[in-house]
């Protein structure tokens, strides 16, 4: 009985849906996190009577045919790259991107990773780094005798040195944008890598055309809407239960057949 296998694919699809929703809820307080959404496609169809086939020698054509679907599969899990809320922290090295773009992070492997997480600090050498200690590109070093650090919307890093009043420019932050952000390869730790699907990065100065601006003393919160996620979770749970009901019903039908005398 095909219904058993079909309902099984439905349960597997909804289990994946619940996993995606669970991950969204788990990361509701993760800085810069972008929620995911599972998308599904129907499987192939078995033709009991092919559409457009001849129904007689006179050339009459079957108008609709009879096709039985064989279930559902997970097609993709999309990342929704809408802007998260901006939360003020008043921390000098907390940076939020308002608009498009990613910070560039130099990994120990030599690769460049990309992130929206602007929770930054200083390394022992005075370089601006995220929580894992990797250097934000292009590398900017803050002098040890700096008494004040200002980062404006265009990403210019200015410092006021001890005994001086005029600020000095010590570096320029750059952002990277991609033709297809959804194609970035998530690595965990709020980091992404370029992929063939994302296209090549285009780097530029914050607040220039096509790039977001930088806000000092803010971080971008997760764009997860908890109410929507709970609603989606309930819907997925009900769909899972209905598919399990189909399996129970199919089992009862098979049991009826085996009990015929």
Secondary structure as GFF3:
##gff-version 3
##sequence-region A 1 261
A	DSSP	alpha_helix	2	26	.	.	.	ID=ss1
A	DSSP	beta_strand	36	42	.	.	.	ID=ss2
A	DSSP	beta_strand	45	49	.	.	.	ID=ss3
A	DSSP	beta_strand	66	69	.	.	.	ID=ss4
A	DSSP	beta_strand	72	79	.	.	.	ID=ss5
A	DSSP	beta_strand	86	88	.	.	.	ID=ss6
A	DSSP	beta_strand	95	98	.	.	.	ID=ss7
A	DSSP	beta_strand	102	106	.	.	.	ID=ss8
A	DSSP	beta_strand	112	115	.	.	.	ID=ss9
A	DSSP	beta_strand	121	122	.	.	.	ID=ss10
A	DSSP	beta_strand	128	129	.	.	.	ID=ss11
A	DSSP	beta_strand	135	137	.	.	.	ID=ss12
A	DSSP	beta_strand	146	151	.	.	.	ID=ss13
A	DSSP	beta_strand	156	161	.	.	.	ID=ss14
A	DSSP	beta_strand	168	172	.	.	.	ID=ss15
A	DSSP	beta_strand	174	177	.	.	.	ID=ss16
A	DSSP	three_ten_helix	181	183	.	.	.	ID=ss17
A	DSSP	beta_strand	185	188	.	.	.	ID=ss18
A	DSSP	beta_strand	191	193	.	.	.	ID=ss19
A	DSSP	beta_strand	202	205	.	.	.	ID=ss20
A	DSSP	beta_strand	213	216	.	.	.	ID=ss21
A	DSSP	beta_strand	218	220	.	.	.	ID=ss22
A	DSSP	alpha_helix	226	258	.	.	.	ID=ss23
###
